[in-house]
C-alpha cells in the first residue's frame, strides 16, 4: 500500500479496493497524510532553492507527530 500511496502522489489514481483499504486502515491513512506533508515541504523547498524557515520546520514536525499518534 505504501508503494501505491507513493504512486498516487505522482498522479496515479487509487483503485476501489485501495480507497476502501484507506477508509478502514488508520496506519495507511496516516501514511497518506504524512506523504502529503512531506511532498508539500519538498515542493516548497525546491521553489526558491532556500531551506525551510524555522516556523515551517516546526509546522512540519507537528504534522508528522500528529500523523504518528
C-alpha positions as CSV (number, residue, x, y, z in Angstrom):
1,X,0.0,0.0,0.0
2,X,2.9,2.4,0.7
3,X,4.1,2.0,-2.9
4,X,0.6,2.7,-4.2
5,X,0.3,5.8,-2.0
6,X,3.6,7.0,-3.4
7,X,2.4,6.4,-6.9
8,X,-0.8,8.4,-6.0
9,X,1.4,11.4,-5.2
10,X,2.8,11.0,-8.7
11,X,-0.6,11.3,-10.2
12,X,-1.8,7.7,-10.5
13,X,-5.4,7.2,-9.2
14,X,-6.1,4.7,-6.4
15,X,-8.5,1.8,-7.2
16,X,-11.7,1.0,-5.4
17,X,-10.0,-1.6,-3.2
18,X,-7.2,0.7,-2.2
19,X,-9.7,3.5,-1.3
20,X,-11.7,1.0,0.8
21,X,-8.5,0.0,2.5
22,X,-7.7,3.6,3.3
23,X,-11.1,4.0,4.7
24,X,-10.6,1.0,7.1
25,X,-6.9,1.3,7.9
26,X,-5.7,4.1,10.2
27,X,-2.0,3.3,9.6
28,X,-2.2,3.7,5.8
29,X,-4.5,6.8,6.2
30,X,-1.8,8.4,8.4
31,X,0.9,7.5,6.0
32,X,-1.1,9.2,3.2
33,X,-1.3,12.4,5.3
34,X,2.4,12.2,6.1
35,X,3.3,11.7,2.4
36,X,1.3,14.8,1.6
37,X,3.0,16.9,4.2
38,X,6.4,15.8,3.0
39,X,5.5,16.4,-0.6
40,X,4.4,19.9,0.1
41,X,7.5,20.6,2.2
42,X,9.8,19.2,-0.6
43,X,7.9,21.3,-3.2
44,X,8.3,24.5,-1.1
45,X,12.0,23.9,-0.6
46,X,12.6,23.5,-4.3
47,X,10.7,26.7,-5.2
48,X,13.3,29.2,-4.3
49,X,16.2,26.9,-3.5
50,X,16.2,28.1,0.1
51,X,15.9,26.0,3.2
52,X,12.6,25.8,5.1
53,X,12.1,28.5,7.7
54,X,12.2,27.6,11.4
55,X,8.4,28.1,11.5
56,X,7.8,25.8,8.5
57,X,10.1,23.2,10.1
58,X,8.1,23.4,13.3
59,X,4.8,23.0,11.4
60,X,6.2,20.0,9.5
61,X,7.4,18.4,12.8
62,X,4.0,18.9,14.4
63,X,2.1,17.5,11.4
64,X,4.4,14.4,11.3
65,X,4.0,13.9,15.1
66,X,0.2,14.1,14.8
67,X,0.2,11.6,12.0
68,X,2.4,9.1,14.1
69,X,-0.1,9.0,17.0
